[in-house]
Amino acid sequence: MTPDVVVLDYGFGNVRSAVRALERAGARVELTADRARAQECDGLVVPGVGAFAACVEGIRAVKGHEVIGRRLAGGRPVLGICVGLQVMFAHGVEHGVDTEGLDEWPGTVERLQAPVVPHMGWNTVEVPEGSRLFSGVAGERFYFVHSYGVRRWELVTNGRTTPPLVTWAEYGGDRFVAAVENGPLCATQFHPEKSGDAGAALLRNWVDSL
Ligand SMILES: NC(=O)CC[C@H](N)C(=O)O
């Protein structure tokens, strides 16, 4: 059965290339903000390009925060891409403005501490044991375009729940979260839709898991 994927259309994001890449990965894809479709589909993708605050405002304007919360409460998969990863955290601080995120994970998105920002380019990543998202591509490079990131992982599970699998990247001497796999919620700071064959394989891994 072909998985039914919705790319949340809230006005911000590299949506066309994400739609095409997800179709190539084997999904039937619709770009929409329709609440019922976003709630009921097999997989919801939350893209994001631009400022943290504007993306959060856009997501809230289409009630995306409620859809994402309901989906995750019911174990229904969500994939965040780039700012779509960042908004899942508690806060984003850009240009000195601290904006509340969707708070699916504790933590803060902050400016990268590297000599040259934005980080625009290909990077290898440090994938933890057991990752399904990176199956077959853990040693590959992925394409990043960002000036901010999550530099400290703050969620503590103390053995009561399955700890998330956190993938890291290093750039200009700074380290930041490159991807998270946390049950139904997965997210990548890089753009899998711009990451060539490795990104295509990662998206297929996610689509095949739906
Ligand atoms: N690719 C993007 O649009 C990322 C924008 C985000 N505000 C960042 O710089 O991290």
The ligand as a Tripos MOL2 file, in Angstrom:
@<TRIPOS>MOLECULE
LIG
   10     9     1     0     0
SMALL
NO_CHARGES

@<TRIPOS>ATOM
      1 N1         17.3960   26.9600    5.8870 N.am      1 LIG1
      2 C1         16.7980   27.8580    6.6910 C.2       1 LIG1
      3 O1         15.9130   28.6110    6.2820 O.2       1 LIG1
      4 C2         17.2460   27.9040    8.1310 C.3       1 LIG1
      5 C3         16.7830   29.1730    8.7790 C.3       1 LIG1
      6 C4         16.9770   29.1770   10.2910 C.3       1 LIG1
      7 N2         16.4640   30.4310   10.8110 N.3       1 LIG1
      8 C5         18.4500   29.0130   10.6020 C.2       1 LIG1
      9 O2         19.2150   29.8430   10.2190 O.co2     1 LIG1
     10 O3         18.8640   28.0350   11.2080 O.co2     1 LIG1
@<TRIPOS>BOND
     1     1     2 1
     2     2     3 2
     3     2     4 1
     4     4     5 1
     5     5     6 1
     6     6     7 1
     7     6     8 1
     8     8     9 2
     9     8    10 1
@<TRIPOS>SUBSTRUCTURE
     1 LIG1         1 GROUP 0 **** ****
